[in-house]
């Protein structure tokens, strides 16, 4: 069922309803128990990363190897024929001949969607500009449910760069399938885009926009922090003014619930003080682990015969 619905790939979090999310979460939990399998023996994943990546690229590749498959691809547009002027469409129509599924990251917001129009194999969006990053949001939900057991009824804060942060765009959409109370915490300049808020209102999501996270910190079950996206700013002076707007410090943990969890998709710059890392409430490095079972589940669904 899942494979049929997503046979062209995973481009946006808007493709998922609650049943889809719960299905892939269940499959991911199964993958936690199965470290290595030969489920995708003989299959090839192509990873086309035109933008830098550590966790997403390596976790997709690790997931594929742990499923018994192989990986081809590149980690910079400078080493592909795009550098020579080749279009994304031509790159996709070439690489699909060499692989069974393509994972793409690109600085252009619509790149993954455009790639899916030309591909005969599934396309997985690993981050398109300031648009979306759906598989990151899925592993974020896996992290939350593994830590707290459920999503319904939680008070969840999304904090930082909500305008350019593609992870929070996808995460807010997925959360709109559940009964959560969301808090969008950002400087006025980096509030969630109107088009994203319009969609969430259509989904009747319960959210509030605030600036000072410390006013509600004691009510939150989850705080999802993001860095200020320097690479998305046209005016670097504006970035300099706002880059240190939020810094979560060790003393902030004193105001949180016992079961509070702090998440971050990483990389961080300085928005979380390093002395917070040792707290059992800080789970951003666990988050990186959950990228493996989630992406194993996704790849298995995409490519298993």
Secondary structure as UniProt FT lines:
FT   HELIX           2..5
FT   TURN            6..8
FT   STRAND          9..10
FT   HELIX           13..15
FT   HELIX           18..33
FT   TURN            39..42
FT   STRAND          44..49
FT   HELIX           55..66
FT   TURN            67..68
FT   STRAND          70..74
FT   HELIX           77..79
FT   HELIX           81..84
FT   HELIX           88..95
FT   TURN            96..98
FT   STRAND          101..106
FT   TURN            109..110
FT   HELIX           111..118
FT   STRAND          122..128
FT   TURN            129..130
FT   HELIX           134..148
FT   TURN            152..153
FT   STRAND          155..159
FT   TURN            162..164
FT   HELIX           166..175
FT   TURN            176..177
FT   STRAND          181..185
FT   HELIX           188..190
FT   HELIX           194..202
FT   TURN            203..204
FT   STRAND          206..210
FT   HELIX           213..215
FT   HELIX           217..219
FT   STRAND          222..225
FT   HELIX           230..232
FT   HELIX           236..242
FT   TURN            243..244
FT   HELIX           250..255
FT   TURN            258..259
FT   STRAND          261..264
FT   HELIX           274..276
FT   TURN            277..278
FT   TURN            280..281
FT   HELIX           284..303
//
